[in-house]
Amino acid sequence: MVSNATASLLGLDWGSTSLRAFLLGPGGKLLAERSNGNGASTLSGVPAFAAALEGIAGDWLAAHPRLPILACGMIGSQHGWRDVPYAACPANAAALAAGMLPSPGAEITIVPGVLYDDGALPPDLMRGEETQVVGALQLQPALRDASCIVMPGTHSKWAQISDGRLMRFATHMTGELFAVLRTHSVLGRLMAGSSAGDFAEHAFATGVDAARDYGHLGMSHQVFAARTLGVTGRAPASDLADYLSGLLVGHELRAALAWRDAAGLANAPLALVGSQVLCQRYALALQRFRAAPPLLLDNTAPAGLYQLARAAGMLKD
């Protein structure tokens, strides 16, 4: 039984729209996990956050009353339980541990996000992904020396790693752009008959290739093809969503791979961290760009939370 197992840490990946809880044992062993929709953006005020914590992990905490709790993600934002200032790049586990703060009204420690600001370009931010980076470096030591870690999602993050430190990163709003264009633009009208559960791989690949070969025409021009291909009958309605997805991912890769290469990481390992379905699509897109096969990692947040708790001196083991 989980309640009788030795537990070392309650880890929380508390994003905007979801809450994931991990009961971790010695060495970071995952004993149990749960998730629900009580994301930070759905809650307001200390009592609501405290109730959400009790709802997802109350029985774990009752069974392990002195269990340390460490949370990452939007729980530390201006709209979270407590606004925890960002750590600055370059950042490693020790720097993140130094920036942790306790939450009001509960014995929870919150991980800071990370800020990249070189003073020339607009700044970039992440909350939660820094913990995934720490976990990836712990699980795959070969990434520590020099690598690029990619976390696909609503806001995809490309992180440059050197000497075990997060040196710089770039955010691409690929997932959110897709959702907005499909739901709130003229492009989505012809996609109404397509099924979200089916994946038209050929259409996705065609979109990636269009960005790769003709991206110089401009993304705002190319995305209109997700309508014109349907209107003219060149593509069936069932292909249009995946064509648009491939086109947007292709533009992300076109820019991000050039950014990676300019940093001297063209021959360094590249890892994809996240859901298997999404990472497989990015792996397919990378193949269309003739990139070396990436390392595929599942959710690395539990490993990251454990390593950060260790760096902060929260663990006994």
N, C-alpha and C positions, 0 to 999 in steps of 0.2 A: 504494500500500500504506500502511496506517496506520502501520506501523513506520518508514517513511521520511518521514512527514509531520512538520512542525514541531509539537511539542507544548509547551504552556506549563504545564499543570496536570493532575494526576490528582485528580478530585473524587469523593468518596464520600458517598452518601446512605445511611447505615448505620442502618436502623431496627431495631425489635424482632425482626421475623420475616423481613426481607429485606435484601439488600445490593445496592445499585446503584452501578456504577462508570462514570464519564464521563471519557474522554480529551478534553481541551479544548485547542484551539489558540489562536493570537493573537486577541484580541478576544472570546474565549469561544466560538469556533466549535466545535461538537460534531463531533469526528472519529470517535468510536466510543463505544458504550455496551454494558454487559453487566449482567446481574442474576442472582442466585441466592437460595437460601433460607437463607444463612448469616447470619441476623440476630443482633443483639447478645444477644438472650435465649436463643439456641441455643448460645452459646459461653461458655467460662469459662477465665480465665487468659490471660496475655500470649501464650504459645505458640499457643494456639488462635486468637486474633485475628490473630497474625502469619501463621499458616498460611492463614487465610481470605483475607487480603490477597494473599498470594502466589498463591493459587488463582484469584482473579478477575483479577488484574492483573500477575502475575509477568512475563509476556512484554513488556508495555508498559514496565514499570520496567527490564527488561533492555535494551530498545531506547533508553530515555531514562533513564540511570542517575542523573542529578541532577534529575529531575523533582520539583517540590514536590508534596506531597500534603496535601489539606485534606478533612476529614471532618465531617459534621454528623449529627445524629440521636441515637439512643439509645446510640451508641458512646461518648458523653460522659456517660452516666448512672452511677449507683452500681453498676449491673450491667454496665457497658460496659468499654472498654479503660482509660479513666481517667475519674474523676468530675470533670467540669469545672463549677465553680460557675455558677449562672444569672446572666445580666445582668438588670438591673432595667429595667422600663418607666419612662419612655419610652426606647426603644432604636433606634438606627440602625446602619448598617454600621460606622461608626467605633467605636461602643460595643461591638459584637459582636467586632470585630477586637481591641480592647483586652483582651477577656476570653478570647481563645484560649489554649490550653495545648498543649504537646507531649505525645505519648503516650510511655510508657516502652517501651523496646526497639525503637523504630522512629522514623524521621523523619517522623512524621505530626503535623499540627496539627489540633486538634479545636475546633470552634465551640461556644461555650456555648449553652445554651438560654436561654429568657427567662422571668422571673418577673413576674407582675402581682399586687401586694399593696397595696391601698389602706388597710389597717389596719382596715377596717370589715367587709367581707365575707371569706369564706375565700379564700385565694390561688389563683391559677391558674398553670399551667405549660405550656410547650411545648418540645419539642426536635425540630428538623428543620424545623418549619413557619416558623420565623423566617428560615431561608435561602430558603424559597419566597417569603416576603414580599419580601425583598431582591431576588430575581430578578424578581418581578412589577413592582416599582417601577422596575427597570432597563429591562425590556422595554416597559412602558407608563408613560411619564413623566406622563401625565394623571392617574395615580392618586396622585402624590406629594403634591399640595396637600391634598386631603381625600378620603377614600374608605373603603370597607369591603371588605376582602378575605376571602372565605370559602373555606376548604379542607375540603370534605366528606371524610368517611372514617369509620374506626372511632371516632375521637374528633374530630368536626368542630370546626374553629376559626373563630371570627369575630373579625377583627382590625380595629380602628379606626386609621386612618392620618391623621396631620396633619403637614404640613411635612416629609414624608419620614421621619417617625418612627413607630414602632409605639407607640401611646399606651396602649392597653389591649386586652384580648382576652377572649373567653369560650369555654369548651370545652363541647360538647354530646356526650354519649356515645351518639349516635343509632345508629351502626353496631354498636357492641358490644351495646347493648340489644336491637337486632333479632336479632343472632346468639344471644344468651342466651335470649330469649323463644322463638325458633323451635326451638332445639335442646334446651333444658332446662326448658320449661314445658308446661303442658297445651295451650297454643295451637298448638304444633307438631304435635300428633297428627293433626289433620285435614289438615295440609299435606303429608303424606308422599307423596301422589300428584302433587304439583305439580312441574314441571320448573324447575330453577334458571336454565336458558337462555332461558326464555320470559318476556316482560314483559307483564303484563296492565295496559296503561296506564290503562284505564278504572277498574280496581280501585284502582290507585295514586292516581289523581285523586280517587276517592271518599273514600279515606282522608285525603288532604290536606284536602278540603272539610270532612270531619267535624271535624278538628282546628281548622280555621279558624272554622267556624260554631258548634261546640258544645264547644270546648276548655274552656270554663268548667265543664263537667261533671267535668273531671279526667282526666288521662291514664290513671291506674290503673283508672278505670271504663271508659274508652273502649276500651282494648286488649282487654277481654274480648269485644268484638264480633267480634274475629278468630276466636273460637270459636263464638259464638252464631249468627253469620250462616251458618256451615257446618252447625251442628247443625240449624237450622230450615230449611235448604235455600234460604235467601235469596241465598246466594252459593255458587258451585261451589268445590270444594277448590283448584282451580287459581288462583283469585283471592285466596285468603286471605293468602298471603305478601306479595303486592304491596299488598294493602289495609293490612296491618300496617305495611309499610315506609312507605307514604304517610302513615299516621296519625302515626308517629313523626317523620318529616321535617316534617309539618305542625305538630306541636307545637314542634319546633325553630324553625321559621320564625316561628311565632306569638310566641315569646318573643324571638328574636334580632332580628327586625325592629323590635319595640318598643324593645329595647335600643339598636339603631342609631339609631332616630328620636329617642330621648331625648338622644342625644349630638349632635343637630343635623346628622346625616348623611343625612336622608331623601331629599334631592335630590342627594346626592353619588354618584359612580360606584360601582357594586357589581361586583366581579369574582369569578368562580368559578375556582379553581385545582385541577387534579387530573385524574383519568381522565375521558376523554370520556363514557363511559357514565354515570358517577355525576354529573358536572356537568350532563349533559342532563336527568337526573331532577330535580335541584335547580332547573334552569331551568324545567322544567314546573311544579314546585311553586310557584315564585315567580310564575309566570304566574297560577296559581289564586289567589294572594294579590293579584293586580292590581298587582304591582310592575313597575317598568321593566325591560326586558330586560337581563340582566347581560352583562358582558364575559366570554367563555369563554377561559381560558388552559390550555394543556397543562402538563406538568411544568416548573416554573420553577426547580427546584433547581440545574441546571447553571449557569444565568445567575447565580443567587445565590451559588453557590460561587466563581465567577470574580470577582464583584464583591467578595466578602469577602476573597479572596486578594489582590486589588489593594489593598484598604483596609489590609491587614496588611503590605503591602510585600513580598509573596512572589513577585511576578512581575517579569520583566525587560521585558515588552512594555508 
